[in-house]
Amino acid sequence: MANTQYDDFIRNRITELRISKNISEHKMSLDLDKSGSYIRGITNGMSMPSVKELMRIIQYFDMTPAEFFA
């Protein structure tokens, strides 16, 4: 998978899960102890989470990495 495909998958998956749980980008950012625009920065392509931060995001959705990437 090329980096852009990987990046797009991460962004789209976070958005899909967040919307399915009816959580705003702002609330999710604050729940993760980040600035209010943290998730928006990821989903709009301005940044990508580190592996450690991605693991926190996956835990936030109460999933395993395998479930997140399925």
N, C-alpha and C positions, 0 to 999 in steps of 0.2 A: 504494500500500500504506500503510495507516494505521500510525502509529508502533508501536502494540501488536502488529500483525501482523509488522512488521519485527523488533521486539524478540523476539517469540516464535520467529520463524524462526531468528534468530541463536542463541538459547539452545538450541533443539531441534537445530539443525545441529551445534553444538559437541558436544552430548551424543551424538548419533548417531555422529559421527566418532570421538569418544573411546572409546565403547563398542566400535565396530567394530575399533579398534586395541588393545582391552583395556588401556587406560591409565586409572588412577584419577584423580579430580579432584585429589587431593593431589599425585600425581606430576606431572601436567601443570602444575599451578600452580608447583611448584618448578622444573620444566624451563624455565619461562618467567621464572625469577628473580623470582617473586612469592611472597607469603605462601601458606601451605599451603591457605588457604580461598579463594583468589582465584577459581578456576573455579567453585567451589560458589556463591559470591556472584553470579556471572553467571547460572548455570543455574537458581538458585532465585528469580531476579527482583529481587535486592537491588541489583544494579548492572549497568551495561553497559560493555563495553570502549570506549575511544576508538577512532577510526579507526586510529591508529597501532598500538594494541594489537591491534585486530582483524586488521590485516595480519600482525602477529607470530604470532597464533594460526593464521591461514591458512597461513603459512610453516611453522609447527610441524607441520601435517598434510601438508606437502610438496605443496601445491596452489596453483593460481592463484586469484585472486579469482573469475574466471568459473566455475571448477570448484566453488568453495565455494558460490556462489549458484545453481548449476544445479539 
